[in-house]
Amino acid sequence: MSRRKNETRERLKAKYPRTAKAVKFLINKRRAVLHFLRSLPFTLSVIAGYYAHPERSRKYRMTDSGEEIPVRFWVLDNRLHQQTHITEERYTQVLRQIEDDTFAYYGKTYSFIKSALHAYPIAGKTVLISGLEACNCDMISVHHGASTVYAADYQPVIHDHPRVFSYSVHDFEKQGIQVDAVFSISSFEHDGLGRYGDPLIPDGDLIAMRNIRKFLKDDGILFLAVPVGADCIVINAHRIYGKLRLPMLLEGWEMLDAFGYDKAMLERPVSIHSAGQPVFVLGKCDAGTQHGPNGIRRQPLEGI
């Protein structure tokens, strides 16, 4: 019986080679295929939702000057169905990676973060991580000597570390806490797109940049990393900031420093999957100049 099945299978493969090849591919990639099928309803709902609300969709695309930003689609579903728990063991593992310089979570952006923290140290400072879905900026802050680390996210995680405290965005707003430094690394570009369960708001990123000011002391600094390249909004994954939207994002802030950035990036076409993220060091516009290493006063950079 088994021999007859094998012979039948071989005859079908010879008769329908393309179909047989496709079936083999699907079997080998079954995990990816199952994930695709499970995510298909969400993907279709996001795309349909974009076209079903033309006025909201127009607000996503348009700038204050009336110019239109190109739209691409790369639908991702990072909504948590159960709360993430970062264990003490995981903290130890990540801290060891940071100490050994093998930490790779942020790719090349991590080297920019290290340079920024060398110029603007946070030892003994209070820190807020805006947007934290895994163990990353919290341990970077602990490694660099932060006294207390707060994390605020739409989907707050559970922490097993004595210096890390997690809140939902709404709950943190009620605490009335102001910190010395804020990290927003690969976070604000997602706000308002719904990828992480956040509400659909065309200017969610701009609103987040304005809101974060109230959590920052007058002489505090914001470490910001977002994808930079020719302007593009990628529904629902993220935004890419170029000559049109980056100035909108940075409005109301002084750029004190930048690491891994040059102006030519603003018009450079990039992949929607892998745009580079330089690190900007920002201060409140009404707070004057800030302090660099060893207390040296740093003058704001001119423009972007």
QUIDA-V285588 format. One record per run of one state. SS is the DSSP state (@ for helix, = for strand, . for the rest). FROM is the first residue (numbers start at 1). LEN is the number of residues. If there is no record, write none. Layout:
ss:SS from:FROM len:LEN
ss:SS from:FROM len:LEN
This chain:
ss:. from:1 len:1
ss:@ from:2 len:14
ss:. from:16 len:1
ss:@ from:17 len:12
ss:. from:29 len:1
ss:@ from:30 len:23
ss:. from:53 len:1
ss:@ from:54 len:8
ss:= from:62 len:1
ss:. from:63 len:5
ss:= from:68 len:1
ss:. from:69 len:2
ss:= from:71 len:4
ss:. from:75 len:10
ss:= from:85 len:2
ss:. from:87 len:1
ss:@ from:88 len:12
ss:. from:100 len:9
ss:@ from:109 len:11
ss:. from:120 len:6
ss:= from:126 len:5
ss:. from:131 len:6
ss:@ from:137 len:7
ss:. from:144 len:4
ss:= from:148 len:6
ss:. from:154 len:4
ss:= from:158 len:2
ss:. from:160 len:4
ss:= from:164 len:5
ss:@ from:169 len:5
ss:. from:174 len:5
ss:= from:179 len:7
ss:. from:186 len:2
ss:@ from:188 len:3
ss:. from:191 len:13
ss:@ from:204 len:12
ss:= from:216 len:10
ss:. from:226 len:2
ss:= from:228 len:1
ss:. from:229 len:3
ss:= from:232 len:5
ss:. from:237 len:1
ss:= from:238 len:4
ss:. from:242 len:3
ss:@ from:245 len:5
ss:. from:250 len:3
ss:= from:253 len:7
ss:. from:260 len:3
ss:@ from:263 len:5
ss:. from:268 len:11
ss:= from:279 len:6
ss:@ from:285 len:3
ss:. from:288 len:2
ss:= from:290 len:2
ss:. from:292 len:1
ss:@ from:293 len:3
ss:. from:296 len:1
ss:= from:297 len:2
ss:. from:299 len:6
